[in-house]
């Protein structure tokens, strides 16, 4: 028996408003509500609503034999609730079928796993709490932001009690091995599911490429590629952005019809089925440990972290932002903490990437800026404004503390009540 394991990333960042150097002293709002709302509603119409409708139809048509999973960032869920609640309701309807698994991740889709372990833990807990509140389920499999992974991250997730983690099936890591088996995080009992990037990218990136030798791709052909793995693999992990459907690959490419017919073509082979990540882990034995000796991700040709940490602009911005953690948390100001965490979202640093060639084209497609330098300047101005706001709060608290040292507590209490 072999299984297809679909996992889709669902994420929308809070994009920054145009923020000048002079705004830092007088503007405490860093995010562009109009743009964020417009983009959320646009992607909802092109991708989320029609694709969720299709997925529900496929689950009902195949009477539960078709199964999928999602990792939905906390900041995406927030924006769905604010700008397009029908999208959130459609995801909830999918989860209620029992054929959809929601995975754990970092709430703010950040790089905390490689910058600050304590913040990493906090964001994981925040996301798990949100998933329980919104979907009434407790996630048991973890996927890190952009599949960022190494042995240390896997072992940390194991310590938190997750039974599985998802990573990229990098060739240099796998060596002679196939990504189509369940492996184990070193020195743990935690399962490691590796993306089959070739078959995933056939859908996510090559589907509409008229220069591709397999264009146009239909469900029969793709299912035959999957079936050819029989006897040499137990799970084909197809991991991709959910925006593949309707946004990256437009409806006119035939992507929806491809997905509409794929399940029945896969299920025509009696030895094949669909499973969620948890079901894959429960159904198949864990093979050997696989050591990830470097940080990996699913981004770009290199499958490393250079999409976010490849130049001095990115490193400086990341370091400066994460160095604020102790001060921000100690402030106790919920709005300040929330704004800071939104500034940690990985997209802000992705926009600063200076890669060229094919990777650069992908970065430019996703970026709202004319250049990575414009992205860096705007982010730096926002961070400068945030630090100014933090310093004002710290100064106010210091002043209140100093007054408290010389005035009776009763007098201070009376003053605060009168104010």
Secondary structure, 3 states (H helix, E strand, C coil): CEEEEEEEEECCCCCECCCCHHHHHCCCCCECHHHHHHHHHHHHHHHHHHHHHHHHHHHHHCCCCCCEEEEECHHHHHHHHHHCHHHHHHHHHHHHCCCEEECECCCCCECHHHHCHHHHHHHHHHHHHHHHHHHCCCCCEEECHHHCECHHHHHHHHHCCCCEEEEECCHHHHCCCCCCCEEEECCCCCEEEEECHHHHHHHHCCCCCCCCCCCCCCHHHHHHHHHCCCCCCCEEEEEEEHHHECCCECHHHCHHHHHHHHHHHHHCCCCEEECCHHHHHHHCCEEEEECCCCCECCCCCCCCCHHHHCCHHHHHHHHHHHCCHHHHHHHCCHHHHHHHHHHCECHHHHCCCCCCHHHHHHHHHHCCCCCHHHHHHHHHHHHHHHHHHHHHHHHHHHHHHHHHHHCCHHHHHHHHHHC
